[in-house]
């Protein structure tokens, strides 16, 4: 299911199957690459939680549409849901939030992912 979703998103983003396979194979050999070098083209990002290259739109458990001309933010939960990794154009790579009552918060307290009824809200 994950592979199928990844291929579908890659196709929508214009990434050829051959390029996707080549790039993902490079990620599995991460000891031979720096993390930032292994995740090309730009649609791929290194996930600290998954310890692999991912397409944030495909790996996301939550997609957060934002106002103000920002691209959507993507949230990927850890297996036990104690942490969530955020992917957004205005956040540093590897932004990981910890679970708190009502949502998730960054270690410095500046970024929050809050659950409100049936929606998630990103607060900075």
C-alpha positions as CSV (number, residue, x, y, z in Angstrom):
1,X,0.0,0.0,0.0
2,X,2.8,2.5,0.9
3,X,4.7,1.6,-2.2
4,X,1.6,2.1,-4.4
5,X,0.9,5.5,-2.7
6,X,4.5,6.6,-3.1
7,X,4.5,5.7,-6.8
8,X,1.2,7.5,-7.4
9,X,2.4,10.7,-5.7
10,X,5.7,10.5,-7.5
11,X,3.8,10.2,-10.8
12,X,1.8,13.3,-9.9
13,X,4.9,15.2,-9.1
14,X,6.5,14.2,-12.4
15,X,9.1,11.8,-11.1
16,X,9.8,8.9,-13.4
17,X,9.7,5.4,-11.9
18,X,13.3,4.9,-12.9
19,X,14.5,8.0,-11.1
20,X,12.4,7.2,-8.1
21,X,13.8,3.7,-7.9
22,X,17.4,5.0,-8.3
23,X,16.9,7.6,-5.6
24,X,15.3,5.3,-3.1
25,X,18.0,2.7,-3.7
26,X,20.5,5.4,-2.8
27,X,18.7,6.1,0.4
28,X,19.0,2.4,1.5
29,X,22.7,2.7,1.1
30,X,22.7,5.8,3.4
31,X,26.1,4.9,5.0
32,X,27.7,5.8,1.7
33,X,25.9,9.2,1.5
34,X,25.3,12.2,3.6
35,X,21.6,12.3,4.5
36,X,21.1,15.5,2.5
37,X,22.9,14.1,-0.6
38,X,20.9,10.9,-0.7
39,X,17.5,12.6,-0.9
40,X,17.3,14.0,-4.4
41,X,15.3,15.2,-6.3
42,X,13.9,18.0,-4.2
43,X,10.5,16.2,-3.7
44,X,12.3,13.7,-1.4
45,X,13.2,14.5,2.2
46,X,15.2,12.7,4.9
47,X,12.9,11.5,7.7
48,X,14.6,11.2,11.1
49,X,11.7,9.1,12.5
50,X,11.6,6.7,9.6
51,X,15.4,6.8,9.0
52,X,14.8,6.9,5.2
53,X,14.1,9.2,2.3
54,X,10.4,9.9,1.9
55,X,8.1,11.9,-0.3
56,X,6.4,13.9,2.5
57,X,3.1,14.1,0.6
58,X,3.1,10.3,0.3
59,X,4.4,9.5,3.8
60,X,2.1,12.0,5.6
61,X,-0.4,10.8,8.2
62,X,-1.8,14.4,8.2
63,X,-1.8,17.1,5.6
64,X,-2.3,20.6,6.9
65,X,-3.4,23.2,4.4
66,X,-2.1,26.6,5.5
67,X,-3.1,30.2,4.7
68,X,-0.8,33.0,3.5
69,X,0.6,31.4,0.4
70,X,2.4,28.6,2.3
71,X,2.6,25.2,0.8
72,X,0.9,22.4,2.9
73,X,2.6,21.1,5.9
74,X,2.9,17.3,6.3
75,X,3.0,15.4,9.6
76,X,4.4,11.8,10.0
77,X,3.7,10.0,13.3
78,X,6.2,7.7,15.0
79,X,4.9,4.1,15.3
80,X,3.8,4.7,18.9
81,X,2.5,8.2,18.2
82,X,4.7,9.7,20.9
83,X,6.4,12.0,18.3
84,X,5.5,13.6,15.0
85,X,7.9,14.8,12.3
86,X,6.9,17.9,10.4
87,X,7.7,18.7,6.8
88,X,7.0,22.3,5.7
89,X,8.7,24.8,3.5
90,X,9.3,27.2,6.4
91,X,10.5,24.7,9.0
92,X,14.0,23.3,9.5
93,X,14.5,19.7,8.3
94,X,14.0,17.1,11.0
95,X,11.5,19.1,13.1
96,X,10.2,16.6,15.6
97,X,7.4,17.4,18.0
98,X,6.7,15.5,21.3
99,X,3.3,14.4,22.4
100,X,1.5,16.5,25.0
101,X,-2.1,16.7,26.1
102,X,-4.1,18.0,23.2
103,X,-1.4,17.6,20.5
104,X,2.4,17.9,20.0
105,X,5.0,20.6,20.8
106,X,8.6,21.3,19.8
107,X,11.3,21.0,22.5
108,X,11.6,24.8,22.5
109,X,7.8,25.3,22.7
110,X,7.6,27.5,19.6
111,X,5.8,25.0,17.3
112,X,2.6,23.2,18.2
113,X,0.4,20.8,16.4
114,X,-3.0,20.9,18.1
115,X,-6.0,18.7,17.7
116,X,-9.3,20.7,17.5
117,X,-12.4,18.6,17.1
118,X,-11.8,16.8,13.8
119,X,-9.0,19.1,12.5
120,X,-5.3,19.6,13.2
121,X,-3.9,23.1,13.5
122,X,-0.3,24.1,13.2
123,X,0.6,27.0,15.5
124,X,3.9,28.9,15.5
